[in-house]
Amino acid sequence: MPQLNPAPWFTLMIFSWLVLLIIIPPKVTAHVFPNTLTTQNALAHPKNTWTWPWP
């Protein structure tokens, strides 16, 4: 039976798993977290209020 011969599909399966487990995760995480986290400044930003000119 040809299903019992692992030569045609075993290397393809191993190569596919190596691609999925080694190459793909860093590429996905680079898109998920594109920016580094920064801390906020201790100084408060001045609040500019805007009044509506109601007629």
C-alpha distance matrix in Angstrom:
0.0 3.8 5.5 6.0 7.6 11.0 12.9 13.1 14.1 15.6 18.7 19.3 19.3 21.7 23.9 24.2 25.2 27.7 29.2 29.5 31.0 33.2 34.3 34.6 36.7 39.8 39.8 39.8 42.5 44.6 44.8 45.3 48.2 49.8 53.3 54.6 56.7 60.4 63.2 66.0 69.5 72.0 74.6 74.5 74.3 77.4 77.1 78.4 79.4 79.8 82.3 81.8 84.8 85.3 88.0
3.8 0.0 3.8 5.4 5.5 8.5 9.8 9.4 10.7 12.7 15.5 15.9 16.3 18.8 20.7 21.0 22.4 24.7 26.0 26.6 28.3 30.3 31.1 31.5 33.9 36.8 36.7 36.8 39.6 41.6 41.8 42.5 45.4 46.9 50.4 51.7 53.9 57.7 60.5 63.4 66.8 69.4 71.9 71.9 71.6 74.7 74.4 75.7 76.8 77.2 79.7 79.3 82.2 82.9 85.5
5.5 3.8 0.0 3.8 5.5 7.3 9.8 9.4 9.3 10.9 14.3 14.4 14.0 16.6 18.9 18.8 19.8 22.5 23.9 24.0 25.6 27.9 29.0 29.1 31.3 34.3 34.3 34.2 36.9 39.1 39.3 39.8 42.7 44.3 47.8 49.1 51.1 54.9 57.6 60.5 63.9 66.5 69.0 69.0 68.7 71.9 71.6 72.9 74.0 74.4 76.9 76.5 79.5 80.1 82.8
6.0 5.4 3.8 0.0 3.8 6.1 9.1 10.2 10.4 10.7 14.2 15.3 14.6 16.5 19.2 19.7 20.2 22.6 24.6 24.8 25.9 28.1 29.6 30.0 32.0 34.9 35.3 35.4 37.8 40.1 40.6 41.0 43.7 45.4 48.8 49.8 51.8 55.5 58.2 61.2 64.6 67.0 69.7 69.8 69.8 73.0 72.8 74.3 75.5 76.1 78.7 78.5 81.5 82.2 85.0
7.6 5.5 5.5 3.8 0.0 3.8 5.7 7.3 8.5 9.0 11.8 13.3 13.5 15.1 17.4 18.5 19.4 21.3 23.2 24.0 25.2 26.9 28.2 29.0 31.2 34.0 34.3 34.7 37.2 39.2 39.8 40.6 43.2 44.6 48.0 49.0 51.3 55.0 57.8 60.8 64.1 66.7 69.3 69.6 69.4 72.7 72.7 74.1 75.5 76.0 78.8 78.6 81.6 82.4 85.2
11.0 8.5 7.3 6.1 3.8 0.0 3.8 5.8 5.9 5.3 8.3 10.1 10.0 11.3 13.8 15.0 15.7 17.5 19.5 20.4 21.4 23.1 24.5 25.4 27.6 30.2 30.7 31.2 33.6 35.5 36.4 37.1 39.6 41.1 44.4 45.3 47.6 51.2 54.1 57.1 60.4 63.0 65.7 66.0 65.9 69.2 69.2 70.7 72.1 72.8 75.6 75.5 78.5 79.5 82.3
12.9 9.8 9.8 9.1 5.7 3.8 0.0 3.8 5.8 5.8 7.0 9.2 10.5 11.4 13.0 14.9 16.2 17.4 19.2 20.7 21.9 23.0 24.0 25.3 27.8 30.1 30.4 31.3 33.8 35.4 36.3 37.4 39.8 41.0 44.3 45.3 47.9 51.4 54.4 57.5 60.7 63.4 66.0 66.4 66.2 69.5 69.6 71.0 72.6 73.2 76.1 76.0 79.0 80.0 82.8
13.1 9.4 9.4 10.2 7.3 5.8 3.8 0.0 3.8 6.1 7.1 7.6 9.5 11.4 12.3 13.5 15.6 17.0 18.1 19.6 21.4 22.6 23.1 24.0 26.8 29.2 29.0 29.9 32.7 34.1 34.7 36.0 38.5 39.6 43.1 44.3 46.9 50.5 53.6 56.6 59.8 62.6 65.0 65.3 64.9 68.1 68.1 69.3 70.8 71.2 74.1 73.8 76.7 77.8 80.4
14.1 10.7 9.3 10.4 8.5 5.9 5.8 3.8 0.0 3.8 5.7 5.2 6.1 8.7 10.0 10.5 12.3 14.3 15.4 16.4 18.2 19.9 20.5 21.1 23.7 26.4 26.3 26.8 29.6 31.3 31.8 32.8 35.4 36.7 40.2 41.4 43.9 47.5 50.5 53.5 56.7 59.5 62.0 62.1 61.8 65.0 65.0 66.2 67.6 68.1 70.9 70.7 73.7 74.6 77.3
15.6 12.7 10.9 10.7 9.0 5.3 5.8 6.1 3.8 0.0 3.8 5.4 5.1 6.2 8.6 9.8 10.7 12.3 14.3 15.3 16.4 18.0 19.2 20.3 22.5 25.0 25.5 26.1 28.5 30.4 31.3 32.1 34.5 35.9 39.2 40.2 42.5 46.2 49.0 52.1 55.4 58.0 60.6 61.0 60.8 64.2 64.3 65.7 67.2 67.9 70.8 70.8 73.8 74.9 77.7
18.7 15.5 14.3 14.2 11.8 8.3 7.0 7.1 5.7 3.8 0.0 3.8 5.4 5.1 6.0 8.4 9.9 10.5 12.2 14.1 15.3 16.1 17.0 18.5 21.0 23.2 23.5 24.6 27.0 28.5 29.6 30.8 33.0 34.1 37.4 38.4 41.0 44.5 47.5 50.6 53.8 56.5 59.1 59.6 59.3 62.7 63.0 64.4 66.0 66.7 69.7 69.8 72.8 74.0 76.8
19.3 15.9 14.4 15.3 13.3 10.1 9.2 7.6 5.2 5.4 3.8 0.0 3.8 5.5 5.2 6.0 8.6 9.9 10.6 12.2 14.2 15.3 15.6 16.5 19.4 21.7 21.5 22.4 25.2 26.6 27.3 28.6 31.0 32.1 35.5 36.8 39.4 43.0 46.1 49.1 52.2 55.1 57.5 57.8 57.4 60.6 60.8 62.0 63.6 64.1 67.0 67.0 69.9 71.1 73.8
19.3 16.3 14.0 14.6 13.5 10.0 10.5 9.5 6.1 5.1 5.4 3.8 0.0 3.8 5.5 5.1 6.2 8.6 10.0 10.5 12.1 14.1 15.0 15.5 17.8 20.6 20.8 21.2 23.7 25.7 26.4 27.2 29.7 31.1 34.5 35.6 38.0 41.6 44.5 47.5 50.8 53.5 56.0 56.3 56.0 59.3 59.3 60.8 62.2 62.9 65.7 65.7 68.8 69.8 72.7
21.7 18.8 16.6 16.5 15.1 11.3 11.4 11.4 8.7 6.2 5.1 5.5 3.8 0.0 3.8 5.4 5.2 6.2 8.7 9.9 10.5 11.8 13.4 14.6 16.6 19.0 19.8 20.6 22.7 24.6 25.8 26.6 28.7 30.2 33.4 34.2 36.5 40.1 43.0 46.2 49.4 52.0 54.6 55.1 55.0 58.4 58.7 60.2 61.9 62.7 65.7 65.9 69.0 70.2 73.2
23.9 20.7 18.9 19.2 17.4 13.8 13.0 12.3 10.0 8.6 6.0 5.2 5.5 3.8 0.0 3.8 5.5 5.1 6.2 8.6 9.9 10.4 11.0 12.6 15.2 17.2 17.5 18.8 21.2 22.5 23.7 25.0 27.1 28.1 31.4 32.4 35.1 38.6 41.7 44.8 47.9 50.7 53.2 53.7 53.4 56.7 57.0 58.5 60.2 61.0 64.0 64.2 67.2 68.5 71.4
24.2 21.0 18.8 19.7 18.5 15.0 14.9 13.5 10.5 9.8 8.4 6.0 5.1 5.4 3.8 0.0 3.8 5.4 5.1 6.2 8.6 10.0 10.2 10.7 13.4 15.9 15.8 16.5 19.2 20.8 21.5 22.6 25.1 26.3 29.7 31.0 33.5 37.1 40.2 43.1 46.3 49.2 51.6 51.8 51.4 54.7 54.8 56.2 57.8 58.4 61.3 61.4 64.4 65.6 68.4
25.2 22.4 19.8 20.2 19.4 15.7 16.2 15.6 12.3 10.7 9.9 8.6 6.2 5.2 5.5 3.8 0.0 3.8 5.4 5.0 5.9 8.2 9.7 10.1 11.9 14.7 15.4 15.8 17.9 20.0 21.1 21.6 23.9 25.5 28.7 29.6 31.9 35.6 38.4 41.5 44.7 47.4 50.0 50.3 50.2 53.5 53.7 55.3 56.9 57.7 60.6 60.8 64.0 65.2 68.1
27.7 24.7 22.5 22.6 21.3 17.5 17.4 17.0 14.3 12.3 10.5 9.9 8.6 6.2 5.1 5.4 3.8 0.0 3.8 5.5 5.2 5.7 7.4 9.2 11.0 13.0 14.1 15.2 17.0 18.7 20.3 21.2 23.0 24.3 27.4 28.1 30.6 34.1 37.1 40.3 43.4 46.1 48.7 49.3 49.2 52.6 53.0 54.6 56.4 57.4 60.5 60.8 64.0 65.4 68.4
29.2 26.0 23.9 24.6 23.2 19.5 19.2 18.1 15.4 14.3 12.2 10.6 10.0 8.7 6.2 5.1 5.4 3.8 0.0 3.8 5.6 5.5 5.1 6.4 9.2 11.1 11.3 12.6 15.0 16.3 17.5 18.9 20.9 21.9 25.2 26.3 29.0 32.5 35.7 38.7 41.8 44.7 47.1 47.5 47.2 50.5 50.8 52.2 54.0 54.8 57.9 58.1 61.2 62.6 65.5
29.5 26.6 24.0 24.8 24.0 20.4 20.7 19.6 16.4 15.3 14.1 12.2 10.5 9.9 8.6 6.2 5.0 5.5 3.8 0.0 3.8 5.9 6.2 5.4 7.3 10.3 10.7 10.8 13.2 15.2 16.1 16.8 19.2 20.7 24.0 25.1 27.5 31.1 34.1 37.0 40.3 43.1 45.5 45.8 45.5 48.8 49.0 50.4 52.1 52.9 55.8 56.0 59.2 60.4 63.4
31.0 28.3 25.6 25.9 25.2 21.4 21.9 21.4 18.2 16.4 15.3 14.2 12.1 10.5 9.9 8.6 5.9 5.2 5.6 3.8 0.0 3.8 6.3 6.5 6.6 9.5 11.1 11.4 12.7 15.0 16.6 16.9 18.7 20.5 23.5 24.0 26.2 29.8 32.7 35.8 39.0 41.6 44.3 44.7 44.7 48.2 48.5 50.2 52.0 53.0 56.1 56.5 59.7 61.1 64.2
33.2 30.3 27.9 28.1 26.9 23.1 23.0 22.6 19.9 18.0 16.1 15.3 14.1 11.8 10.4 10.0 8.2 5.7 5.5 5.9 3.8 0.0 3.8 6.0 6.5 7.7 9.7 11.2 12.2 13.7 15.9 16.8 18.0 19.4 22.2 22.6 25.1 28.6 31.6 34.8 37.8 40.6 43.2 43.9 43.9 47.4 47.9 49.6 51.6 52.7 55.9 56.5 59.7 61.2 64.3
34.3 31.1 29.0 29.6 28.2 24.5 24.0 23.1 20.5 19.2 17.0 15.6 15.0 13.4 11.0 10.2 9.7 7.4 5.1 6.2 6.3 3.8 0.0 3.8 6.0 6.5 7.1 9.3 11.0 11.8 13.7 15.3 16.7 17.5 20.6 21.5 24.4 27.8 31.0 34.1 37.1 40.0 42.4 43.0 42.7 46.1 46.6 48.1 50.1 51.0 54.2 54.7 57.7 59.3 62.3
34.6 31.5 29.1 30.0 29.0 25.4 25.3 24.0 21.1 20.3 18.5 16.5 15.5 14.6 12.6 10.7 10.1 9.2 6.4 5.4 6.5 6.0 3.8 0.0 3.9 5.8 5.3 6.3 8.8 10.1 11.2 12.5 14.6 15.7 19.0 20.4 23.0 26.6 29.8 32.7 35.8 38.8 41.1 41.4 40.9 44.2 44.5 45.9 47.7 48.5 51.6 51.9 54.9 56.4 59.4
36.7 33.9 31.3 32.0 31.2 27.6 27.8 26.8 23.7 22.5 21.0 19.4 17.8 16.6 15.2 13.4 11.9 11.0 9.2 7.3 6.6 6.5 6.0 3.9 0.0 3.8 5.4 5.1 6.1 8.5 10.1 10.4 12.1 13.9 16.9 17.8 20.1 23.8 26.8 29.8 33.0 35.8 38.2 38.6 38.4 41.8 42.1 43.7 45.5 46.6 49.7 50.2 53.4 54.9 58.0
39.8 36.8 34.3 34.9 34.0 30.2 30.1 29.2 26.4 25.0 23.2 21.7 20.6 19.0 17.2 15.9 14.7 13.0 11.1 10.3 9.5 7.7 6.5 5.8 3.8 0.0 3.8 5.5 5.2 6.1 8.8 9.9 10.5 11.6 14.5 15.2 18.0 21.4 24.6 27.7 30.7 33.6 36.0 36.6 36.4 39.8 40.4 42.0 44.1 45.2 48.5 49.1 52.3 54.0 57.1
39.8 36.7 34.3 35.3 34.3 30.7 30.4 29.0 26.3 25.5 23.5 21.5 20.8 19.8 17.5 15.8 15.4 14.1 11.3 10.7 11.1 9.7 7.1 5.3 5.4 3.8 0.0 3.8 5.6 5.2 6.7 8.9 10.4 10.7 14.1 15.7 18.7 22.1 25.5 28.2 31.3 34.4 36.5 36.8 36.2 39.5 39.9 41.2 43.2 44.0 47.2 47.7 50.7 52.4 55.3
39.8 36.8 34.2 35.4 34.7 31.2 31.3 29.9 26.8 26.1 24.6 22.4 21.2 20.6 18.8 16.5 15.8 15.2 12.6 10.8 11.4 11.2 9.3 6.3 5.1 5.5 3.8 0.0 3.8 5.4 5.4 6.3 8.8 10.1 13.6 15.4 17.8 21.5 24.6 27.2 30.5 33.5 35.6 35.6 35.0 38.2 38.4 39.7 41.4 42.2 45.3 45.7 48.8 50.3 53.3
42.5 39.6 36.9 37.8 37.2 33.6 33.8 32.7 29.6 28.5 27.0 25.2 23.7 22.7 21.2 19.2 17.9 17.0 15.0 13.2 12.7 12.2 11.0 8.8 6.1 5.2 5.6 3.8 0.0 3.8 5.3 4.9 6.0 8.1 11.0 12.2 14.5 18.2 21.2 24.0 27.3 30.2 32.4 32.6 32.3 35.7 36.0 37.6 39.5 40.6 43.7 44.4 47.6 49.2 52.4
44.6 41.6 39.1 40.1 39.2 35.5 35.4 34.1 31.3 30.4 28.5 26.6 25.7 24.6 22.5 20.8 20.0 18.7 16.3 15.2 15.0 13.7 11.8 10.1 8.5 6.1 5.2 5.4 3.8 0.0 3.8 5.6 5.6 5.7 8.9 10.7 13.6 17.0 20.4 23.1 26.1 29.3 31.3 31.6 31.0 34.4 34.9 36.3 38.3 39.4 42.7 43.3 46.4 48.2 51.3
44.8 41.8 39.3 40.6 39.8 36.4 36.3 34.7 31.8 31.3 29.6 27.3 26.4 25.8 23.7 21.5 21.1 20.3 17.5 16.1 16.6 15.9 13.7 11.2 10.1 8.8 6.7 5.4 5.3 3.8 0.0 3.8 5.6 5.5 9.2 11.9 14.5 17.8 21.2 23.3 26.5 29.7 31.4 31.3 30.4 33.5 33.7 34.8 36.7 37.4 40.5 41.0 44.0 45.6 48.6
45.3 42.5 39.8 41.0 40.6 37.1 37.4 36.0 32.8 32.1 30.8 28.6 27.2 26.6 25.0 22.6 21.6 21.2 18.9 16.8 16.9 16.8 15.3 12.5 10.4 9.9 8.9 6.3 4.9 5.6 3.8 0.0 3.8 6.1 9.0 11.2 12.9 16.5 19.5 21.6 25.1 28.0 29.9 29.7 29.1 32.2 32.2 33.7 35.3 36.2 39.3 39.8 43.0 44.5 47.6
48.2 45.4 42.7 43.7 43.2 39.6 39.8 38.5 35.4 34.5 33.0 31.0 29.7 28.7 27.1 25.1 23.9 23.0 20.9 19.2 18.7 18.0 16.7 14.6 12.1 10.5 10.4 8.8 6.0 5.6 5.6 3.8 0.0 3.8 5.7 7.4 9.3 12.8 16.0 18.4 21.7 24.7 26.8 26.8 26.4 29.7 30.0 31.7 33.6 34.8 38.1 38.9 42.1 43.9 47.1
49.8 46.9 44.3 45.4 44.6 41.1 41.0 39.6 36.7 35.9 34.1 32.1 31.1 30.2 28.1 26.3 25.5 24.3 21.9 20.7 20.5 19.4 17.5 15.7 13.9 11.6 10.7 10.1 8.1 5.7 5.5 6.1 3.8 0.0 3.8 6.9 9.7 12.7 16.2 18.3 21.3 24.7 26.3 26.5 25.6 28.9 29.4 30.7 32.8 33.9 37.2 38.0 41.1 43.1 46.2
53.3 50.4 47.8 48.8 48.0 44.4 44.3 43.1 40.2 39.2 37.4 35.5 34.5 33.4 31.4 29.7 28.7 27.4 25.2 24.0 23.5 22.2 20.6 19.0 16.9 14.5 14.1 13.6 11.0 8.9 9.2 9.0 5.7 3.8 0.0 3.8 6.4 9.0 12.6 14.7 17.6 21.0 22.6 22.9 22.2 25.6 26.3 27.9 30.2 31.6 35.0 36.2 39.3 41.4 44.6
54.6 51.7 49.1 49.8 49.0 45.3 45.3 44.3 41.4 40.2 38.4 36.8 35.6 34.2 32.4 31.0 29.6 28.1 26.3 25.1 24.0 22.6 21.5 20.4 17.8 15.2 15.7 15.4 12.2 10.7 11.9 11.2 7.4 6.9 3.8 0.0 3.8 6.4 10.0 12.8 15.6 18.8 20.9 21.7 21.6 25.2 26.3 28.2 30.8 32.5 36.0 37.5 40.7 42.9 46.2
56.7 53.9 51.1 51.8 51.3 47.6 47.9 46.9 43.9 42.5 41.0 39.4 38.0 36.5 35.1 33.5 31.9 30.6 29.0 27.5 26.2 25.1 24.4 23.0 20.1 18.0 18.7 17.8 14.5 13.6 14.5 12.9 9.3 9.7 6.4 3.8 0.0 3.8 6.8 9.7 12.9 15.8 18.1 18.8 19.0 22.7 23.8 26.1 28.5 30.5 34.0 35.6 38.9 41.1 44.5
60.4 57.7 54.9 55.5 55.0 51.2 51.4 50.5 47.5 46.2 44.5 43.0 41.6 40.1 38.6 37.1 35.6 34.1 32.5 31.1 29.8 28.6 27.8 26.6 23.8 21.4 22.1 21.5 18.2 17.0 17.8 16.5 12.8 12.7 9.0 6.4 3.8 0.0 3.8 6.6 9.3 12.4 14.6 15.7 16.0 19.8 21.3 23.7 26.4 28.6 32.2 34.1 37.4 39.7 43.1
63.2 60.5 57.6 58.2 57.8 54.1 54.4 53.6 50.5 49.0 47.5 46.1 44.5 43.0 41.7 40.2 38.4 37.1 35.7 34.1 32.7 31.6 31.0 29.8 26.8 24.6 25.5 24.6 21.2 20.4 21.2 19.5 16.0 16.2 12.6 10.0 6.8 3.8 0.0 3.8 6.5 9.0 11.7 13.0 14.1 17.9 19.5 22.4 25.0 27.6 31.1 33.3 36.6 38.9 42.5
66.0 63.4 60.5 61.2 60.8 57.1 57.5 56.6 53.5 52.1 50.6 49.1 47.5 46.2 44.8 43.1 41.5 40.3 38.7 37.0 35.8 34.8 34.1 32.7 29.8 27.7 28.2 27.2 24.0 23.1 23.3 21.6 18.4 18.3 14.7 12.8 9.7 6.6 3.8 0.0 3.8 6.5 8.5 9.3 10.3 14.1 15.8 18.7 21.4 24.2 27.6 30.0 33.3 35.6 39.1
69.5 66.8 63.9 64.6 64.1 60.4 60.7 59.8 56.7 55.4 53.8 52.2 50.8 49.4 47.9 46.3 44.7 43.4 41.8 40.3 39.0 37.8 37.1 35.8 33.0 30.7 31.3 30.5 27.3 26.1 26.5 25.1 21.7 21.3 17.6 15.6 12.9 9.3 6.5 3.8 0.0 3.8 5.4 7.3 8.8 12.4 14.9 17.8 20.8 23.8 27.2 29.9 33.0 35.6 39.1
72.0 69.4 66.5 67.0 66.7 63.0 63.4 62.6 59.5 58.0 56.5 55.1 53.5 52.0 50.7 49.2 47.4 46.1 44.7 43.1 41.6 40.6 40.0 38.8 35.8 33.6 34.4 33.5 30.2 29.3 29.7 28.0 24.7 24.7 21.0 18.8 15.8 12.4 9.0 6.5 3.8 0.0 3.8 6.4 9.2 12.4 14.9 18.3 21.1 24.4 27.5 30.5 33.6 36.0 39.6
74.6 71.9 69.0 69.7 69.3 65.7 66.0 65.0 62.0 60.6 59.1 57.5 56.0 54.6 53.2 51.6 50.0 48.7 47.1 45.5 44.3 43.2 42.4 41.1 38.2 36.0 36.5 35.6 32.4 31.3 31.4 29.9 26.8 26.3 22.6 20.9 18.1 14.6 11.7 8.5 5.4 3.8 0.0 3.8 6.4 9.1 12.0 15.2 18.2 21.5 24.6 27.8 30.7 33.3 36.7
74.5 71.9 69.0 69.8 69.6 66.0 66.4 65.3 62.1 61.0 59.6 57.8 56.3 55.1 53.7 51.8 50.3 49.3 47.5 45.8 44.7 43.9 43.0 41.4 38.6 36.6 36.8 35.6 32.6 31.6 31.3 29.7 26.8 26.5 22.9 21.7 18.8 15.7 13.0 9.3 7.3 6.4 3.8 0.0 3.8 6.3 8.6 12.1 14.8 18.2 21.2 24.3 27.3 29.8 33.3
74.3 71.6 68.7 69.8 69.4 65.9 66.2 64.9 61.8 60.8 59.3 57.4 56.0 55.0 53.4 51.4 50.2 49.2 47.2 45.5 44.7 43.9 42.7 40.9 38.4 36.4 36.2 35.0 32.3 31.0 30.4 29.1 26.4 25.6 22.2 21.6 19.0 16.0 14.1 10.3 8.8 9.2 6.4 3.8 0.0 3.8 6.2 9.2 12.3 15.4 18.7 21.7 24.6 27.3 30.7
77.4 74.7 71.9 73.0 72.7 69.2 69.5 68.1 65.0 64.2 62.7 60.6 59.3 58.4 56.7 54.7 53.5 52.6 50.5 48.8 48.2 47.4 46.1 44.2 41.8 39.8 39.5 38.2 35.7 34.4 33.5 32.2 29.7 28.9 25.6 25.2 22.7 19.8 17.9 14.1 12.4 12.4 9.1 6.3 3.8 0.0 3.8 6.3 9.5 12.7 15.9 19.1 21.7 24.5 27.9
77.1 74.4 71.6 72.8 72.7 69.2 69.6 68.1 65.0 64.3 63.0 60.8 59.3 58.7 57.0 54.8 53.7 53.0 50.8 49.0 48.5 47.9 46.6 44.5 42.1 40.4 39.9 38.4 36.0 34.9 33.7 32.2 30.0 29.4 26.3 26.3 23.8 21.3 19.5 15.8 14.9 14.9 12.0 8.6 6.2 3.8 0.0 3.8 6.2 9.6 12.6 15.8 18.7 21.3 24.7
78.4 75.7 72.9 74.3 74.1 70.7 71.0 69.3 66.2 65.7 64.4 62.0 60.8 60.2 58.5 56.2 55.3 54.6 52.2 50.4 50.2 49.6 48.1 45.9 43.7 42.0 41.2 39.7 37.6 36.3 34.8 33.7 31.7 30.7 27.9 28.2 26.1 23.7 22.4 18.7 17.8 18.3 15.2 12.1 9.2 6.3 3.8 0.0 3.8 6.5 9.8 12.9 15.5 18.4 21.7
79.4 76.8 74.0 75.5 75.5 72.1 72.6 70.8 67.6 67.2 66.0 63.6 62.2 61.9 60.2 57.8 56.9 56.4 54.0 52.1 52.0 51.6 50.1 47.7 45.5 44.1 43.2 41.4 39.5 38.3 36.7 35.3 33.6 32.8 30.2 30.8 28.5 26.4 25.0 21.4 20.8 21.1 18.2 14.8 12.3 9.5 6.2 3.8 0.0 3.7 6.5 9.8 12.6 15.1 18.6
79.8 77.2 74.4 76.1 76.0 72.8 73.2 71.2 68.1 67.9 66.7 64.1 62.9 62.7 61.0 58.4 57.7 57.4 54.8 52.9 53.0 52.7 51.0 48.5 46.6 45.2 44.0 42.2 40.6 39.4 37.4 36.2 34.8 33.9 31.6 32.5 30.5 28.6 27.6 24.2 23.8 24.4 21.5 18.2 15.4 12.7 9.6 6.5 3.7 0.0 3.7 6.4 9.2 12.0 15.3
82.3 79.7 76.9 78.7 78.8 75.6 76.1 74.1 70.9 70.8 69.7 67.0 65.7 65.7 64.0 61.3 60.6 60.5 57.9 55.8 56.1 55.9 54.2 51.6 49.7 48.5 47.2 45.3 43.7 42.7 40.5 39.3 38.1 37.2 35.0 36.0 34.0 32.2 31.1 27.6 27.2 27.5 24.6 21.2 18.7 15.9 12.6 9.8 6.5 3.7 0.0 3.8 6.3 8.7 12.1
81.8 79.3 76.5 78.5 78.6 75.5 76.0 73.8 70.7 70.8 69.8 67.0 65.7 65.9 64.2 61.4 60.8 60.8 58.1 56.0 56.5 56.5 54.7 51.9 50.2 49.1 47.7 45.7 44.4 43.3 41.0 39.8 38.9 38.0 36.2 37.5 35.6 34.1 33.3 30.0 29.9 30.5 27.8 24.3 21.7 19.1 15.8 12.9 9.8 6.4 3.8 0.0 3.8 5.7 9.2
84.8 82.2 79.5 81.5 81.6 78.5 79.0 76.7 73.7 73.8 72.8 69.9 68.8 69.0 67.2 64.4 64.0 64.0 61.2 59.2 59.7 59.7 57.7 54.9 53.4 52.3 50.7 48.8 47.6 46.4 44.0 43.0 42.1 41.1 39.3 40.7 38.9 37.4 36.6 33.3 33.0 33.6 30.7 27.3 24.6 21.7 18.7 15.5 12.6 9.2 6.3 3.8 0.0 3.8 6.2
85.3 82.9 80.1 82.2 82.4 79.5 80.0 77.8 74.6 74.9 74.0 71.1 69.8 70.2 68.5 65.6 65.2 65.4 62.6 60.4 61.1 61.2 59.3 56.4 54.9 54.0 52.4 50.3 49.2 48.2 45.6 44.5 43.9 43.1 41.4 42.9 41.1 39.7 38.9 35.6 35.6 36.0 33.3 29.8 27.3 24.5 21.3 18.4 15.1 12.0 8.7 5.7 3.8 0.0 3.8
88.0 85.5 82.8 85.0 85.2 82.3 82.8 80.4 77.3 77.7 76.8 73.8 72.7 73.2 71.4 68.4 68.1 68.4 65.5 63.4 64.2 64.3 62.3 59.4 58.0 57.1 55.3 53.3 52.4 51.3 48.6 47.6 47.1 46.2 44.6 46.2 44.5 43.1 42.5 39.1 39.1 39.6 36.7 33.3 30.7 27.9 24.7 21.7 18.6 15.3 12.1 9.2 6.2 3.8 0.0
